[in-house]
Amino acid sequence: HLHPGDLGEIISLHGRLYASEYGFDTTFELYVADTLTKHLTKSPSERERFWIAEKDGKTLGMIAIVDRGEG
C-alpha cells in the first residue's frame, strides 16, 4: 500500500542511483515516473506486484514485477 510521498521518493532514488552508477541524466527520472504512472493507474493484475523496502520510516528501495504479456 503506497503512502503520500512514496512515488516521489522512488523516482528520486532511481534518479540518484542511476546518475551516480551509470551517468544517466534527469530523462531517466521521467522514464521511471512514466512507468510507475502507467503501472499504478491501470487495473490490477494477479501477475503484477509492487513492493517498497523501508526501515525506520525511510525508503530503501523498491521492486516491481510487471506483466509484459505473453512470453
All heavy atoms as TSV, in Angstrom:
chain	resi	resn	atom	element	x	y	z
A	1	HIS	N	N	0.848	-1.168	0.000
A	1	HIS	CA	C	0.000	0.000	0.000
A	1	HIS	C	C	0.904	1.245	0.000
A	1	HIS	O	O	1.767	1.376	0.865
A	1	HIS	CB	C	-0.901	-0.091	1.227
A	1	HIS	CG	C	-1.611	1.137	1.590
A	1	HIS	ND1	N	-2.928	1.333	1.248
A	1	HIS	CD2	C	-1.228	2.235	2.240
A	1	HIS	CE1	C	-3.303	2.507	1.726
A	1	HIS	NE2	N	-2.284	3.060	2.319
A	2	LEU	N	N	0.688	2.106	-0.967
A	2	LEU	CA	C	1.512	3.315	-1.086
A	2	LEU	C	C	1.048	4.398	-0.127
A	2	LEU	O	O	-0.136	4.531	0.156
A	2	LEU	CB	C	1.451	3.854	-2.518
A	2	LEU	CG	C	2.094	2.993	-3.586
A	2	LEU	CD1	C	1.771	3.538	-4.965
A	2	LEU	CD2	C	3.599	2.941	-3.379
A	3	HIS	N	N	2.001	5.173	0.343
A	3	HIS	CA	C	1.728	6.314	1.220
A	3	HIS	C	C	2.119	7.601	0.494
A	3	HIS	O	O	2.954	7.564	-0.424
A	3	HIS	CB	C	2.534	6.188	2.516
A	3	HIS	CG	C	2.183	4.987	3.312
A	3	HIS	ND1	N	2.890	3.801	3.221
A	3	HIS	CD2	C	1.191	4.763	4.199
A	3	HIS	CE1	C	2.348	2.913	4.026
A	3	HIS	NE2	N	1.314	3.462	4.625
A	4	PRO	N	N	1.552	8.738	0.908
A	4	PRO	CA	C	1.950	10.002	0.289
A	4	PRO	C	C	3.472	10.179	0.351
A	4	PRO	O	O	4.090	9.946	1.384
A	4	PRO	CB	C	1.229	11.050	1.132
A	4	PRO	CG	C	0.020	10.335	1.647
A	4	PRO	CD	C	0.500	8.922	1.915
A	5	GLY	N	N	4.057	10.543	-0.777
A	5	GLY	CA	C	5.495	10.747	-0.857
A	5	GLY	C	C	6.276	9.557	-1.374
A	5	GLY	O	O	7.423	9.706	-1.804
A	6	ASP	N	N	5.671	8.351	-1.346
A	6	ASP	CA	C	6.379	7.147	-1.788
A	6	ASP	C	C	6.815	7.244	-3.247
A	6	ASP	O	O	7.959	6.909	-3.576
A	6	ASP	CB	C	5.507	5.898	-1.621
A	6	ASP	CG	C	5.410	5.417	-0.185
A	6	ASP	OD1	O	6.185	5.892	0.668
A	6	ASP	OD2	O	4.556	4.549	0.081
A	7	LEU	N	N	5.929	7.678	-4.121
A	7	LEU	CA	C	6.270	7.721	-5.547
A	7	LEU	C	C	7.390	8.703	-5.823
A	7	LEU	O	O	8.324	8.401	-6.570
A	7	LEU	CB	C	5.040	8.060	-6.383
A	7	LEU	CG	C	3.921	7.026	-6.321
A	7	LEU	CD1	C	2.718	7.502	-7.113
A	7	LEU	CD2	C	4.396	5.685	-6.809
A	8	GLY	N	N	7.333	9.874	-5.218
A	8	GLY	CA	C	8.401	10.849	-5.392
A	8	GLY	C	C	9.730	10.328	-4.891
A	8	GLY	O	O	10.773	10.533	-5.522
A	9	GLU	N	N	9.701	9.633	-3.789
A	9	GLU	CA	C	10.927	9.062	-3.220
A	9	GLU	C	C	11.507	7.979	-4.129
A	9	GLU	O	O	12.718	7.913	-4.342
A	9	GLU	CB	C	10.654	8.489	-1.825
A	9	GLU	CG	C	11.871	7.989	-1.111
A	9	GLU	CD	C	12.861	9.072	-0.708
A	9	GLU	OE1	O	12.475	10.252	-0.615
A	9	GLU	OE2	O	14.032	8.724	-0.490
A	10	ILE	N	N	10.649	7.144	-4.694
A	10	ILE	CA	C	11.098	6.091	-5.599
A	10	ILE	C	C	11.754	6.698	-6.839
A	10	ILE	O	O	12.837	6.273	-7.259
A	10	ILE	CB	C	9.924	5.179	-5.993
A	10	ILE	CG1	C	9.497	4.339	-4.789
A	10	ILE	CG2	C	10.288	4.292	-7.182
A	10	ILE	CD1	C	8.158	3.685	-4.937
A	11	ILE	N	N	11.117	7.708	-7.408
A	11	ILE	CA	C	11.672	8.371	-8.589
A	11	ILE	C	C	13.008	9.012	-8.246
A	11	ILE	O	O	13.984	8.893	-8.992
A	11	ILE	CB	C	10.671	9.402	-9.141
A	11	ILE	CG1	C	9.428	8.684	-9.670
A	11	ILE	CG2	C	11.316	10.259	-10.239
A	11	ILE	CD1	C	8.233	9.591	-9.897
A	12	SER	N	N	13.085	9.672	-7.107
A	12	SER	CA	C	14.320	10.312	-6.669
A	12	SER	C	C	15.439	9.297	-6.450
A	12	SER	O	O	16.570	9.502	-6.902
A	12	SER	CB	C	14.064	11.096	-5.381
A	12	SER	OG	O	15.249	11.652	-4.881
A	13	LEU	N	N	15.142	8.201	-5.770
A	13	LEU	CA	C	16.150	7.157	-5.529
A	13	LEU	C	C	16.689	6.605	-6.841
A	13	LEU	O	O	17.903	6.441	-6.999
A	13	LEU	CB	C	15.558	6.018	-4.696
A	13	LEU	CG	C	15.356	6.270	-3.212
A	13	LEU	CD1	C	14.537	5.139	-2.588
A	13	LEU	CD2	C	16.687	6.417	-2.505
A	14	HIS	N	N	15.797	6.319	-7.777
A	14	HIS	CA	C	16.237	5.809	-9.075
A	14	HIS	C	C	17.115	6.835	-9.794
A	14	HIS	O	O	18.154	6.490	-10.348
A	14	HIS	CB	C	15.025	5.467	-9.958
A	14	HIS	CG	C	14.481	4.111	-9.724
A	14	HIS	ND1	N	13.713	3.801	-8.624
A	14	HIS	CD2	C	14.582	2.981	-10.449
A	14	HIS	CE1	C	13.364	2.539	-8.692
A	14	HIS	NE2	N	13.889	2.010	-9.781
A	15	GLY	N	N	16.677	8.090	-9.790
A	15	GLY	CA	C	17.449	9.133	-10.463
A	15	GLY	C	C	18.851	9.269	-9.906
A	15	GLY	O	O	19.835	9.313	-10.663
A	16	ARG	N	N	18.975	9.315	-8.581
A	16	ARG	CA	C	20.290	9.471	-7.957
A	16	ARG	C	C	21.172	8.241	-8.164
A	16	ARG	O	O	22.360	8.357	-8.465
A	16	ARG	CB	C	20.140	9.786	-6.475
A	16	ARG	CG	C	19.639	11.215	-6.253
A	16	ARG	CD	C	19.556	11.606	-4.801
A	16	ARG	NE	N	18.268	11.131	-4.287
A	16	ARG	CZ	C	18.108	10.419	-3.182
A	16	ARG	NH1	N	19.133	10.103	-2.438
A	16	ARG	NH2	N	16.910	10.039	-2.796
A	17	LEU	N	N	20.599	7.052	-8.021
A	17	LEU	CA	C	21.375	5.822	-8.186
A	17	LEU	C	C	21.906	5.677	-9.614
A	17	LEU	O	O	23.100	5.453	-9.820
A	17	LEU	CB	C	20.522	4.599	-7.837
A	17	LEU	CG	C	21.201	3.252	-8.093
A	17	LEU	CD1	C	22.295	3.019	-7.066
A	17	LEU	CD2	C	20.193	2.135	-8.061
A	18	TYR	N	N	21.029	5.832	-10.590
A	18	TYR	CA	C	21.446	5.632	-11.977
A	18	TYR	C	C	22.339	6.765	-12.477
A	18	TYR	O	O	23.171	6.550	-13.362
A	18	TYR	CB	C	20.232	5.417	-12.880
A	18	TYR	CG	C	19.716	3.995	-12.788
A	18	TYR	CD1	C	18.898	3.594	-11.731
A	18	TYR	CD2	C	20.071	3.050	-13.737
A	18	TYR	CE1	C	18.444	2.292	-11.627
A	18	TYR	CE2	C	19.628	1.745	-13.648
A	18	TYR	CZ	C	18.812	1.370	-12.590
A	18	TYR	OH	O	18.371	0.073	-12.489
A	19	ALA	N	N	22.226	7.941	-11.902
A	19	ALA	CA	C	23.145	9.033	-12.252
A	19	ALA	C	C	24.539	8.721	-11.730
A	19	ALA	O	O	25.532	8.864	-12.455
A	19	ALA	CB	C	22.649	10.360	-11.681
A	20	SER	N	N	24.628	8.263	-10.484
A	20	SER	CA	C	25.949	8.004	-9.901
A	20	SER	C	C	26.611	6.753	-10.476
A	20	SER	O	O	27.827	6.715	-10.660
A	20	SER	CB	C	25.866	7.897	-8.377
A	20	SER	OG	O	25.167	6.735	-7.981
A	21	GLU	N	N	25.833	5.713	-10.774
A	21	GLU	CA	C	26.422	4.460	-11.253
A	21	GLU	C	C	26.595	4.391	-12.768
A	21	GLU	O	O	27.502	3.719	-13.247
A	21	GLU	CB	C	25.582	3.275	-10.769
A	21	GLU	CG	C	25.685	3.093	-9.261
A	21	GLU	CD	C	25.131	1.770	-8.779
A	21	GLU	OE1	O	24.805	0.891	-9.614
A	21	GLU	OE2	O	25.022	1.607	-7.552
A	22	TYR	N	N	25.719	5.078	-13.506
A	22	TYR	CA	C	25.736	4.932	-14.965
A	22	TYR	C	C	25.784	6.262	-15.724
A	22	TYR	O	O	25.773	6.264	-16.951
A	22	TYR	CB	C	24.510	4.137	-15.435
A	22	TYR	CG	C	24.419	2.774	-14.788
A	22	TYR	CD1	C	23.496	2.527	-13.775
A	22	TYR	CD2	C	25.273	1.744	-15.175
A	22	TYR	CE1	C	23.410	1.281	-13.174
A	22	TYR	CE2	C	25.197	0.499	-14.578
A	22	TYR	CZ	C	24.267	0.272	-13.578
A	22	TYR	OH	O	24.194	-0.963	-12.984
A	23	GLY	N	N	25.781	7.379	-15.001
A	23	GLY	CA	C	25.853	8.683	-15.647
A	23	GLY	C	C	24.559	9.133	-16.309
A	23	GLY	O	O	24.574	10.048	-17.137
A	24	PHE	N	N	23.431	8.509	-15.941
A	24	PHE	CA	C	22.151	8.896	-16.535
A	24	PHE	C	C	21.797	10.315	-16.122
A	24	PHE	O	O	22.144	10.767	-15.025
A	24	PHE	CB	C	21.037	7.960	-16.081
A	24	PHE	CG	C	21.062	6.591	-16.716
A	24	PHE	CD1	C	22.185	6.075	-17.333
A	24	PHE	CD2	C	19.933	5.796	-16.680
A	24	PHE	CE1	C	22.189	4.818	-17.912
A	24	PHE	CE2	C	19.920	4.537	-17.246
A	24	PHE	CZ	C	21.046	4.045	-17.865
A	25	ASP	N	N	21.029	11.014	-16.976
A	25	ASP	CA	C	20.564	12.362	-16.636
A	25	ASP	C	C	19.106	12.302	-16.169
A	25	ASP	O	O	18.561	11.217	-15.950
A	25	ASP	CB	C	20.760	13.329	-17.811
A	25	ASP	CG	C	19.937	12.965	-19.033
A	25	ASP	OD1	O	18.985	12.154	-18.930
A	25	ASP	OD2	O	20.231	13.513	-20.106
A	26	THR	N	N	18.476	13.452	-16.052
A	26	THR	CA	C	17.118	13.506	-15.500
A	26	THR	C	C	16.064	12.879	-16.401
A	26	THR	O	O	14.951	12.607	-15.938
A	26	THR	CB	C	16.712	14.949	-15.178
A	26	THR	OG1	O	16.827	15.728	-16.366
A	26	THR	CG2	C	17.570	15.531	-14.071
A	27	THR	N	N	16.392	12.615	-17.663
A	27	THR	CA	C	15.402	11.960	-18.517
A	27	THR	C	C	15.079	10.555	-18.007
A	27	THR	O	O	13.983	10.049	-18.244
A	27	THR	CB	C	15.871	11.886	-19.994
A	27	THR	OG1	O	17.113	11.196	-20.061
A	27	THR	CG2	C	16.016	13.271	-20.593
A	28	PHE	N	N	16.009	9.939	-17.264
A	28	PHE	CA	C	15.718	8.627	-16.689
A	28	PHE	C	C	14.633	8.741	-15.626
A	28	PHE	O	O	13.778	7.865	-15.509
A	28	PHE	CB	C	16.978	7.985	-16.096
A	28	PHE	CG	C	16.725	6.606	-15.555
A	28	PHE	CD1	C	16.441	5.555	-16.415
A	28	PHE	CD2	C	16.753	6.359	-14.201
A	28	PHE	CE1	C	16.187	4.277	-15.928
A	28	PHE	CE2	C	16.503	5.093	-13.701
A	28	PHE	CZ	C	16.220	4.045	-14.562
A	29	GLU	N	N	14.631	9.824	-14.869
A	29	GLU	CA	C	13.580	10.026	-13.866
A	29	GLU	C	C	12.212	10.143	-14.535
A	29	GLU	O	O	11.212	9.650	-14.012
A	29	GLU	CB	C	13.875	11.255	-13.025
A	29	GLU	CG	C	15.058	11.053	-12.094
A	29	GLU	CD	C	15.363	12.290	-11.295
A	29	GLU	OE1	O	14.624	12.561	-10.327
A	29	GLU	OE2	O	16.329	12.988	-11.652
A	30	LEU	N	N	12.173	10.783	-15.697
A	30	LEU	CA	C	10.915	10.874	-16.451
A	30	LEU	C	C	10.439	9.489	-16.874
A	30	LEU	O	O	9.245	9.177	-16.810
A	30	LEU	CB	C	11.080	11.777	-17.667
A	30	LEU	CG	C	11.354	13.243	-17.377
A	30	LEU	CD1	C	11.714	13.972	-18.666
A	30	LEU	CD2	C	10.163	13.884	-16.700
A	31	TYR	N	N	11.380	8.659	-17.300
A	31	TYR	CA	C	11.052	7.286	-17.682
A	31	TYR	C	C	10.479	6.522	-16.478
A	31	TYR	O	O	9.460	5.830	-16.599
A	31	TYR	CB	C	12.290	6.578	-18.225
A	31	TYR	CG	C	12.127	5.089	-18.349
A	31	TYR	CD1	C	11.400	4.544	-19.404
A	31	TYR	CD2	C	12.675	4.232	-17.405
A	31	TYR	CE1	C	11.232	3.172	-19.521
A	31	TYR	CE2	C	12.508	2.858	-17.507
A	31	TYR	CZ	C	11.788	2.337	-18.564
A	31	TYR	OH	O	11.619	0.986	-18.656
A	32	VAL	N	N	11.117	6.637	-15.326
A	32	VAL	CA	C	10.648	5.947	-14.119
A	32	VAL	C	C	9.256	6.465	-13.742
A	32	VAL	O	O	8.353	5.675	-13.444
A	32	VAL	CB	C	11.639	6.124	-12.946
A	32	VAL	CG1	C	11.068	5.562	-11.652
A	32	VAL	CG2	C	12.970	5.455	-13.276
A	33	ALA	N	N	9.057	7.773	-13.772
A	33	ALA	CA	C	7.761	8.361	-13.422
A	33	ALA	C	C	6.673	7.873	-14.378
A	33	ALA	O	O	5.570	7.510	-13.945
A	33	ALA	CB	C	7.854	9.881	-13.446
A	34	ASP	N	N	6.974	7.838	-15.668
A	34	ASP	CA	C	6.008	7.382	-16.663
A	34	ASP	C	C	5.668	5.912	-16.450
A	34	ASP	O	O	4.495	5.523	-16.495
A	34	ASP	CB	C	6.568	7.613	-18.070
A	34	ASP	CG	C	5.579	7.236	-19.149
A	34	ASP	OD1	O	4.450	7.778	-19.135
A	34	ASP	OD2	O	5.933	6.408	-20.014
A	35	THR	N	N	6.671	5.090	-16.211
A	35	THR	CA	C	6.451	3.659	-15.985
A	35	THR	C	C	5.591	3.428	-14.749
A	35	THR	O	O	4.646	2.627	-14.770
A	35	THR	CB	C	7.796	2.918	-15.853
A	35	THR	OG1	O	8.555	3.139	-17.047
A	35	THR	CG2	C	7.595	1.429	-15.635
A	36	LEU	N	N	5.890	4.128	-13.663
A	36	LEU	CA	C	5.094	3.996	-12.442
A	36	LEU	C	C	3.655	4.434	-12.675
A	36	LEU	O	O	2.711	3.770	-12.233
A	36	LEU	CB	C	5.704	4.827	-11.310
A	36	LEU	CG	C	6.954	4.266	-10.661
A	36	LEU	CD1	C	7.545	5.283	-9.690
A	36	LEU	CD2	C	6.652	2.966	-9.933
A	37	THR	N	N	3.478	5.542	-13.367
A	37	THR	CA	C	2.133	6.050	-13.651
A	37	THR	C	C	1.328	5.033	-14.447
A	37	THR	O	O	0.182	4.733	-14.103
A	37	THR	CB	C	2.211	7.382	-14.417
A	37	THR	OG1	O	2.899	8.333	-13.610
A	37	THR	CG2	C	0.828	7.909	-14.751
A	38	LYS	N	N	1.921	4.491	-15.500
A	38	LYS	CA	C	1.223	3.502	-16.327
A	38	LYS	C	C	0.860	2.267	-15.523
A	38	LYS	O	O	-0.225	1.717	-15.664
A	38	LYS	CB	C	2.081	3.118	-17.527
A	38	LYS	CG	C	2.142	4.196	-18.583
A	38	LYS	CD	C	3.066	3.799	-19.710
A	38	LYS	CE	C	3.159	4.924	-20.728
A	38	LYS	NZ	N	4.186	4.653	-21.743
A	39	HIS	N	N	1.773	1.824	-14.683
A	39	HIS	CA	C	1.536	0.610	-13.893
A	39	HIS	C	C	0.465	0.833	-12.831
A	39	HIS	O	O	-0.418	0.009	-12.647
A	39	HIS	CB	C	2.837	0.148	-13.242
A	39	HIS	CG	C	2.646	-0.986	-12.286
A	39	HIS	ND1	N	2.336	-2.261	-12.703
A	39	HIS	CD2	C	2.695	-1.032	-10.942
A	39	HIS	CE1	C	2.209	-3.041	-11.638
A	39	HIS	NE2	N	2.433	-2.313	-10.568
A	40	LEU	N	N	0.541	1.942	-12.132
A	40	LEU	CA	C	-0.329	2.155	-10.981
A	40	LEU	C	C	-1.716	2.678	-11.331
A	40	LEU	O	O	-2.611	2.628	-10.495
A	40	LEU	CB	C	0.353	3.100	-9.991
A	40	LEU	CG	C	1.626	2.535	-9.361
A	40	LEU	CD1	C	2.342	3.603	-8.546
A	40	LEU	CD2	C	1.309	1.328	-8.496
A	41	THR	N	N	-1.923	3.155	-12.553
A	41	THR	CA	C	-3.236	3.684	-12.924
A	41	THR	C	C	-4.078	2.696	-13.724
A	41	THR	O	O	-5.217	2.986	-14.054
A	41	THR	CB	C	-3.110	5.001	-13.731
A	41	THR	OG1	O	-2.315	4.775	-14.883
A	41	THR	CG2	C	-2.508	6.102	-12.874
A	42	LYS	N	N	-3.536	1.522	-14.030
A	42	LYS	CA	C	-4.325	0.524	-14.743
A	42	LYS	C	C	-4.932	-0.465	-13.749
A	42	LYS	O	O	-4.592	-0.480	-12.568
A	42	LYS	CB	C	-3.483	-0.189	-15.790
A	42	LYS	CG	C	-2.414	-1.078	-15.236
A	42	LYS	CD	C	-1.650	-1.744	-16.361
A	42	LYS	CE	C	-0.719	-2.772	-15.761
A	42	LYS	NZ	N	-0.175	-3.650	-16.762
A	43	SER	N	N	-5.819	-1.288	-14.250
A	43	SER	CA	C	-6.455	-2.297	-13.399
A	43	SER	C	C	-5.408	-3.267	-12.879
A	43	SER	O	O	-4.541	-3.703	-13.626
A	43	SER	CB	C	-7.506	-3.065	-14.188
A	43	SER	OG	O	-8.520	-2.212	-14.631
A	44	PRO	N	N	-5.489	-3.619	-11.601
A	44	PRO	CA	C	-4.517	-4.541	-11.022
A	44	PRO	C	C	-4.564	-5.916	-11.707
A	44	PRO	O	O	-5.600	-6.372	-12.133
A	44	PRO	CB	C	-4.940	-4.669	-9.560
A	44	PRO	CG	C	-6.031	-3.705	-9.333
A	44	PRO	CD	C	-6.489	-3.188	-10.650
A	45	SER	N	N	-3.424	-6.535	-11.804
A	45	SER	CA	C	-3.304	-7.867	-12.379
A	45	SER	C	C	-2.792	-8.816	-11.299
A	45	SER	O	O	-1.988	-8.423	-10.461
A	45	SER	CB	C	-2.309	-7.834	-13.550
A	45	SER	OG	O	-1.918	-9.142	-13.902
A	46	GLU	N	N	-3.237	-10.051	-11.381
A	46	GLU	CA	C	-2.752	-11.065	-10.442
A	46	GLU	C	C	-1.274	-11.366	-10.656
A	46	GLU	O	O	-0.605	-11.894	-9.800
A	46	GLU	CB	C	-3.570	-12.349	-10.590
A	46	GLU	CG	C	-4.978	-12.231	-10.067
A	46	GLU	CD	C	-5.018	-12.005	-8.566
A	46	GLU	OE1	O	-4.259	-12.664	-7.825
A	46	GLU	OE2	O	-5.803	-11.148	-8.136
A	47	ARG	N	N	-0.754	-11.022	-11.847
A	47	ARG	CA	C	0.633	-11.327	-12.194
A	47	ARG	C	C	1.580	-10.183	-11.877
A	47	ARG	O	O	2.758	-10.247	-12.197
A	47	ARG	CB	C	0.726	-11.673	-13.674
A	47	ARG	CG	C	-0.023	-12.942	-14.043
A	47	ARG	CD	C	-0.073	-13.157	-15.539
A	47	ARG	NE	N	1.180	-12.916	-16.194
A	47	ARG	CZ	C	1.928	-13.840	-16.766
A	47	ARG	NH1	N	1.518	-15.096	-16.771
A	47	ARG	NH2	N	3.051	-13.533	-17.375
A	48	GLU	N	N	1.102	-9.121	-11.278
A	48	GLU	CA	C	1.941	-7.952	-11.021
A	48	GLU	C	C	1.938	-7.604	-9.534
A	48	GLU	O	O	0.925	-7.723	-8.861
A	48	GLU	CB	C	1.450	-6.749	-11.821
A	48	GLU	CG	C	1.520	-6.976	-13.311
A	48	GLU	CD	C	1.081	-5.772	-14.100
A	48	GLU	OE1	O	0.039	-5.176	-13.777
A	48	GLU	OE2	O	1.798	-5.422	-15.049
A	49	ARG	N	N	3.084	-7.148	-9.077
A	49	ARG	CA	C	3.228	-6.726	-7.681
A	49	ARG	C	C	4.190	-5.560	-7.602
A	49	ARG	O	O	5.056	-5.379	-8.459
A	49	ARG	CB	C	3.760	-7.870	-6.806
A	49	ARG	CG	C	2.841	-9.053	-6.699
A	49	ARG	CD	C	1.609	-8.711	-5.867
A	49	ARG	NE	N	0.751	-9.857	-5.703
A	49	ARG	CZ	C	-0.264	-10.162	-6.497
A	49	ARG	NH1	N	-0.536	-9.418	-7.527
A	49	ARG	NH2	N	-1.005	-11.213	-6.271
A	50	PHE	N	N	4.076	-4.800	-6.532
A	50	PHE	CA	C	4.892	-3.619	-6.314
A	50	PHE	C	C	5.229	-3.582	-4.821
A	50	PHE	O	O	4.327	-3.601	-3.983
A	50	PHE	CB	C	4.061	-2.392	-6.711
A	50	PHE	CG	C	4.797	-1.104	-6.662
A	50	PHE	CD1	C	5.580	-0.696	-7.731
A	50	PHE	CD2	C	4.690	-0.275	-5.568
A	50	PHE	CE1	C	6.244	0.508	-7.705
A	50	PHE	CE2	C	5.350	0.930	-5.527
A	50	PHE	CZ	C	6.129	1.325	-6.597
A	51	TRP	N	N	6.510	-3.591	-4.494
A	51	TRP	CA	C	6.931	-3.576	-3.091
A	51	TRP	C	C	7.897	-2.420	-2.845
A	51	TRP	O	O	8.730	-2.102	-3.691
A	51	TRP	CB	C	7.658	-4.857	-2.712
A	51	TRP	CG	C	6.820	-6.087	-2.727
A	51	TRP	CD1	C	6.032	-6.574	-1.724
A	51	TRP	CD2	C	6.725	-7.033	-3.794
A	51	TRP	NE1	N	5.448	-7.755	-2.117
A	51	TRP	CE2	C	5.854	-8.056	-3.387
A	51	TRP	CE3	C	7.286	-7.110	-5.070
A	51	TRP	CZ2	C	5.529	-9.141	-4.187
A	51	TRP	CZ3	C	6.962	-8.180	-5.884
A	51	TRP	CH2	C	6.094	-9.178	-5.426
A	52	ILE	N	N	7.799	-1.859	-1.655
A	52	ILE	CA	C	8.726	-0.819	-1.219
A	52	ILE	C	C	9.416	-1.322	0.043
A	52	ILE	O	O	8.751	-1.761	0.986
A	52	ILE	CB	C	8.001	0.505	-0.920
A	52	ILE	CG1	C	7.345	1.028	-2.195
A	52	ILE	CG2	C	8.968	1.539	-0.346
A	52	ILE	CD1	C	6.495	2.253	-1.974
A	53	ALA	N	N	10.747	-1.264	0.060
A	53	ALA	CA	C	11.515	-1.653	1.241
A	53	ALA	C	C	11.731	-0.414	2.098
A	53	ALA	O	O	12.224	0.604	1.608
A	53	ALA	CB	C	12.852	-2.249	0.830
A	54	GLU	N	N	11.357	-0.515	3.366
A	54	GLU	CA	C	11.504	0.601	4.301
A	54	GLU	C	C	12.154	0.128	5.592
A	54	GLU	O	O	12.005	-1.034	5.974
A	54	GLU	CB	C	10.140	1.202	4.654
A	54	GLU	CG	C	9.387	1.782	3.492
A	54	GLU	CD	C	8.021	2.297	3.904
A	54	GLU	OE1	O	7.380	1.685	4.784
A	54	GLU	OE2	O	7.599	3.295	3.329
A	55	LYS	N	N	12.841	1.031	6.227
A	55	LYS	CA	C	13.396	0.757	7.545
A	55	LYS	C	C	13.339	2.045	8.347
A	55	LYS	O	O	13.814	3.082	7.887
A	55	LYS	CB	C	14.838	0.261	7.459
A	55	LYS	CG	C	15.412	-0.095	8.824
A	55	LYS	CD	C	16.776	-0.698	8.720
A	55	LYS	CE	C	17.257	-1.042	10.124
A	55	LYS	NZ	N	18.578	-1.641	10.093
A	56	ASP	N	N	12.742	1.971	9.515
A	56	ASP	CA	C	12.598	3.127	10.393
A	56	ASP	C	C	11.979	4.316	9.662
A	56	ASP	O	O	12.402	5.459	9.813
A	56	ASP	CB	C	13.954	3.526	10.988
A	56	ASP	CG	C	14.566	2.420	11.831
A	56	ASP	OD1	O	13.798	1.682	12.487
A	56	ASP	OD2	O	15.800	2.284	11.833
A	57	GLY	N	N	10.981	4.035	8.807
A	57	GLY	CA	C	10.274	5.083	8.092
A	57	GLY	C	C	10.999	5.654	6.881
A	57	GLY	O	O	10.514	6.581	6.239
A	58	LYS	N	N	12.161	5.104	6.541
A	58	LYS	CA	C	12.929	5.599	5.397
A	58	LYS	C	C	12.853	4.594	4.254
A	58	LYS	O	O	13.034	3.398	4.462
A	58	LYS	CB	C	14.389	5.804	5.796
A	58	LYS	CG	C	15.237	6.349	4.669
A	58	LYS	CD	C	16.666	6.581	5.097
A	58	LYS	CE	C	17.450	7.067	3.891
A	58	LYS	NZ	N	18.835	7.275	4.182
A	59	THR	N	N	12.581	5.088	3.044
A	59	THR	CA	C	12.529	4.227	1.874
A	59	THR	C	C	13.939	3.822	1.472
A	59	THR	O	O	14.802	4.664	1.274
A	59	THR	CB	C	11.837	4.948	0.696
A	59	THR	OG1	O	10.518	5.308	1.096
A	59	THR	CG2	C	11.771	4.052	-0.528
A	60	LEU	N	N	14.166	2.515	1.357
A	60	LEU	CA	C	15.475	1.990	0.980
A	60	LEU	C	C	15.522	1.583	-0.484
A	60	LEU	O	O	16.584	1.593	-1.097
A	60	LEU	CB	C	15.826	0.783	1.845
A	60	LEU	CG	C	15.858	1.017	3.349
A	60	LEU	CD1	C	16.121	-0.285	4.072
A	60	LEU	CD2	C	16.892	2.065	3.701
A	61	GLY	N	N	14.390	1.184	-1.030
A	61	GLY	CA	C	14.344	0.745	-2.412
A	61	GLY	C	C	12.983	0.195	-2.748
A	61	GLY	O	O	12.062	0.242	-1.941
A	62	MET	N	N	12.867	-0.305	-3.965
A	62	MET	CA	C	11.607	-0.882	-4.389
A	62	MET	C	C	11.856	-1.899	-5.487
A	62	MET	O	O	12.929	-1.946	-6.072
A	62	MET	CB	C	10.644	0.195	-4.897
A	62	MET	CG	C	11.130	1.038	-6.070
A	62	MET	SD	S	11.015	0.318	-7.725
A	62	MET	CE	C	9.307	-0.037	-7.886
A	63	ILE	N	N	10.835	-2.702	-5.723
A	63	ILE	CA	C	10.864	-3.649	-6.833
A	63	ILE	C	C	9.439	-3.758	-7.369
A	63	ILE	O	O	8.477	-3.701	-6.609
A	63	ILE	CB	C	11.411	-5.033	-6.419
A	63	ILE	CG1	C	11.571	-5.929	-7.634
A	63	ILE	CG2	C	10.549	-5.656	-5.357
A	63	ILE	CD1	C	12.315	-7.212	-7.377
A	64	ALA	N	N	9.344	-3.876	-8.670
A	64	ALA	CA	C	8.047	-4.073	-9.313
A	64	ALA	C	C	8.147	-5.272	-10.245
A	64	ALA	O	O	9.127	-5.422	-10.965
A	64	ALA	CB	C	7.653	-2.830	-10.108
A	65	ILE	N	N	7.138	-6.121	-10.194
A	65	ILE	CA	C	7.012	-7.223	-11.122
A	65	ILE	C	C	5.875	-6.835	-12.069
A	65	ILE	O	O	4.738	-6.641	-11.632
A	65	ILE	CB	C	6.679	-8.547	-10.402
A	65	ILE	CG1	C	7.692	-8.851	-9.311
A	65	ILE	CG2	C	6.562	-9.685	-11.409
A	65	ILE	CD1	C	9.129	-8.995	-9.772
A	66	VAL	N	N	6.194	-6.666	-13.350
A	66	VAL	CA	C	5.237	-6.155	-14.320
A	66	VAL	C	C	4.972	-7.209	-15.387
A	66	VAL	O	O	5.916	-7.795	-15.925
A	66	VAL	CB	C	5.766	-4.861	-14.965
A	66	VAL	CG1	C	4.791	-4.317	-15.989
A	66	VAL	CG2	C	6.066	-3.819	-13.901
A	67	ASP	N	N	3.720	-7.421	-15.704
A	67	ASP	CA	C	3.324	-8.365	-16.746
A	67	ASP	C	C	3.507	-7.694	-18.105
A	67	ASP	O	O	2.839	-6.730	-18.432
A	67	ASP	CB	C	1.863	-8.761	-16.548
A	67	ASP	CG	C	1.382	-9.795	-17.538
A	67	ASP	OD1	O	2.171	-10.218	-18.401
A	67	ASP	OD2	O	0.202	-10.191	-17.433
A	68	ARG	N	N	4.440	-8.214	-18.903
A	68	ARG	CA	C	4.697	-7.665	-20.233
A	68	ARG	C	C	3.947	-8.434	-21.321
A	68	ARG	O	O	4.221	-8.252	-22.491
A	68	ARG	CB	C	6.203	-7.712	-20.531
A	68	ARG	CG	C	7.024	-6.789	-19.695
A	68	ARG	CD	C	6.796	-5.380	-20.145
A	68	ARG	NE	N	7.706	-4.490	-19.445
A	68	ARG	CZ	C	7.657	-3.215	-19.524
A	68	ARG	NH1	N	6.755	-2.629	-20.256
A	68	ARG	NH2	N	8.501	-2.466	-18.850
A	69	GLY	N	N	3.051	-9.317	-20.930
A	69	GLY	CA	C	2.275	-10.047	-21.920
A	69	GLY	C	C	2.790	-11.451	-22.137
A	69	GLY	O	O	3.597	-11.955	-21.367
A	70	GLU	N	N	2.308	-12.070	-23.160
A	70	GLU	CA	C	2.677	-13.450	-23.466
A	70	GLU	C	C	4.180	-13.576	-23.705
A	70	GLU	O	O	4.785	-12.733	-24.338
A	70	GLU	CB	C	1.934	-13.928	-24.707
A	70	GLU	CG	C	0.427	-14.006	-24.521
A	70	GLU	CD	C	0.027	-14.954	-23.422
A	70	GLU	OE1	O	0.568	-16.066	-23.323
A	70	GLU	OE2	O	-0.866	-14.582	-22.630
A	71	GLY	N	N	4.763	-14.657	-23.191
A	71	GLY	CA	C	6.176	-14.941	-23.435
A	71	GLY	C	C	7.080	-14.276	-22.464
A	71	GLY	O	O	8.240	-14.266	-22.528
